[in-house]
Amino acid sequence: MPERVPEQGADDAPERRPAEVPIDTAAVAGRIGVTPATVRLYLKRTRRRIAADLPLRPQDFPLPDVQVQRSPAWLPSTIDAWMTRRPGRGRTAP
């Protein structure tokens, strides 16, 4: 007689995290405690470093994960990772 394989129920399913929703400049600003203009300035500085063929530093703002029409958007995990590795005010990067 063939062996029965138990059916996979909801309790056996691998844990899934909901897909991250990209956030816009205003939401990023609120998340890191600055104005949207400051977020745009941070992004502008990063793009200038890239255009000048300079290496990116930990404090450099991440490039957008996606573009929504003409607006940049980031995944919350991207911003959180940047916040954890960026040096604080007045400190130099390692």
CYANA upper distance limits for C-alpha pairs under 8 A (distance plus 0.5 A):
  8 GLN  CA     12 ASP  CA      6.22
  8 GLN  CA     13 ALA  CA      7.37
  9 GLY  CA     13 ALA  CA      7.05
 20 GLU  CA     75 LEU  CA      6.86
 20 GLU  CA     76 PRO  CA      7.65
 21 VAL  CA     75 LEU  CA      6.88
 21 VAL  CA     76 PRO  CA      8.12
 22 PRO  CA     65 ASP  CA      8.29
 22 PRO  CA     66 VAL  CA      8.02
 22 PRO  CA     73 ALA  CA      6.04
 22 PRO  CA     74 TRP  CA      5.54
 22 PRO  CA     75 LEU  CA      4.98
 22 PRO  CA     76 PRO  CA      7.23
 23 ILE  CA     27 ALA  CA      6.25
 23 ILE  CA     28 VAL  CA      6.99
 23 ILE  CA     73 ALA  CA      5.74
 23 ILE  CA     74 TRP  CA      5.89
 23 ILE  CA     75 LEU  CA      6.66
 23 ILE  CA     76 PRO  CA      7.25
 24 ASP  CA     28 VAL  CA      6.71
 24 ASP  CA     71 SER  CA      7.89
 24 ASP  CA     72 PRO  CA      6.95
 24 ASP  CA     73 ALA  CA      5.13
 24 ASP  CA     74 TRP  CA      7.19
 25 THR  CA     29 ALA  CA      6.59
 25 THR  CA     36 PRO  CA      6.22
 25 THR  CA     39 VAL  CA      7.06
 25 THR  CA     40 ARG  CA      7.90
 25 THR  CA     72 PRO  CA      7.48
 25 THR  CA     73 ALA  CA      7.15
 26 ALA  CA     30 GLY  CA      6.79
 26 ALA  CA     35 THR  CA      7.92
 26 ALA  CA     36 PRO  CA      5.62
 27 ALA  CA     31 ARG  CA      6.64
 28 VAL  CA     32 ILE  CA      6.77
 28 VAL  CA     36 PRO  CA      8.16
 28 VAL  CA     39 VAL  CA      7.91
 28 VAL  CA     74 TRP  CA      8.32
 28 VAL  CA     79 ILE  CA      7.89
 29 ALA  CA     33 GLY  CA      6.24
 29 ALA  CA     34 VAL  CA      5.44
 29 ALA  CA     35 THR  CA      5.79
 29 ALA  CA     36 PRO  CA      5.68
 29 ALA  CA     38 THR  CA      8.12
 29 ALA  CA     39 VAL  CA      6.63
 30 GLY  CA     34 VAL  CA      6.91
 30 GLY  CA     35 THR  CA      7.77
 32 ILE  CA     83 MET  CA      8.21
 34 VAL  CA     38 THR  CA      6.72
 34 VAL  CA     39 VAL  CA      7.71
 35 THR  CA     39 VAL  CA      7.18
 36 PRO  CA     40 ARG  CA      6.82
 37 ALA  CA     41 LEU  CA      6.70
 38 THR  CA     42 TYR  CA      6.64
 39 VAL  CA     43 LEU  CA      6.74
 40 ARG  CA     44 LYS  CA      6.58
 41 LEU  CA     45 ARG  CA      6.71
 42 TYR  CA     46 THR  CA      6.91
 42 TYR  CA     60 ASP  CA      7.73
 42 TYR  CA     61 PHE  CA      6.21
 43 LEU  CA     47 ARG  CA      6.73
 43 LEU  CA     61 PHE  CA      6.23
 43 LEU  CA     62 PRO  CA      7.75
 43 LEU  CA     63 LEU  CA      7.38
 44 LYS  CA     48 ARG  CA      6.67
 45 ARG  CA     49 ARG  CA      6.83
 45 ARG  CA     60 ASP  CA      8.09
 45 ARG  CA     61 PHE  CA      8.45
 46 THR  CA     50 ILE  CA      6.87
 46 THR  CA     56 LEU  CA      7.88
 46 THR  CA     60 ASP  CA      6.15
 46 THR  CA     61 PHE  CA      6.45
 46 THR  CA     62 PRO  CA      7.93
 46 THR  CA     63 LEU  CA      8.02
 47 ARG  CA     51 ALA  CA      6.59
 47 ARG  CA     63 LEU  CA      8.40
 48 ARG  CA     52 ALA  CA      6.56
 49 ARG  CA     53 ASP  CA      6.72
 49 ARG  CA     54 LEU  CA      5.63
 49 ARG  CA     55 PRO  CA      7.57
 49 ARG  CA     56 LEU  CA      7.45
 50 ILE  CA     54 LEU  CA      6.28
 50 ILE  CA     55 PRO  CA      7.65
 50 ILE  CA     56 LEU  CA      7.86
 56 LEU  CA     60 ASP  CA      6.64
 57 ARG  CA     93 ALA  CA      8.24
 58 PRO  CA     82 TRP  CA      7.97
 58 PRO  CA     85 ARG  CA      6.69
 58 PRO  CA     86 ARG  CA      5.85
 58 PRO  CA     87 PRO  CA      8.01
 58 PRO  CA     93 ALA  CA      7.29
 59 GLN  CA     82 TRP  CA      8.10
 59 GLN  CA     85 ARG  CA      7.95
 59 GLN  CA     86 ARG  CA      5.08
 59 GLN  CA     87 PRO  CA      6.82
 59 GLN  CA     93 ALA  CA      7.75
 60 ASP  CA     86 ARG  CA      8.38
 61 PHE  CA     82 TRP  CA      7.67
 62 PRO  CA     78 THR  CA      7.92
 62 PRO  CA     79 ILE  CA      8.08
 62 PRO  CA     82 TRP  CA      7.57
 63 LEU  CA     74 TRP  CA      8.48
 64 PRO  CA     72 PRO  CA      5.93
 64 PRO  CA     73 ALA  CA      5.84
 64 PRO  CA     74 TRP  CA      5.58
 65 ASP  CA     72 PRO  CA      8.17
 65 ASP  CA     73 ALA  CA      6.62
 65 ASP  CA     74 TRP  CA      5.39
 65 ASP  CA     75 LEU  CA      6.95
 66 VAL  CA     72 PRO  CA      6.72
 66 VAL  CA     73 ALA  CA      5.86
 66 VAL  CA     74 TRP  CA      6.96
 67 GLN  CA     71 SER  CA      6.02
 67 GLN  CA     72 PRO  CA      5.15
 67 GLN  CA     73 ALA  CA      6.32
 68 VAL  CA     72 PRO  CA      6.77
 68 VAL  CA     73 ALA  CA      7.24
 74 TRP  CA     78 THR  CA      6.98
 74 TRP  CA     79 ILE  CA      7.47
 75 LEU  CA     79 ILE  CA      7.28
 76 PRO  CA     80 ASP  CA      6.65
 77 SER  CA     81 ALA  CA      6.50
 78 THR  CA     82 TRP  CA      6.77
 79 ILE  CA     83 MET  CA      6.65
 80 ASP  CA     84 THR  CA      6.84
 81 ALA  CA     85 ARG  CA      6.98
 82 TRP  CA     86 ARG  CA      6.46
 86 ARG  CA     93 ALA  CA      7.93
 87 PRO  CA     91 ARG  CA      6.33
 87 PRO  CA     92 THR  CA      6.90
 87 PRO  CA     93 ALA  CA      6.19
 88 GLY  CA     92 THR  CA      8.50
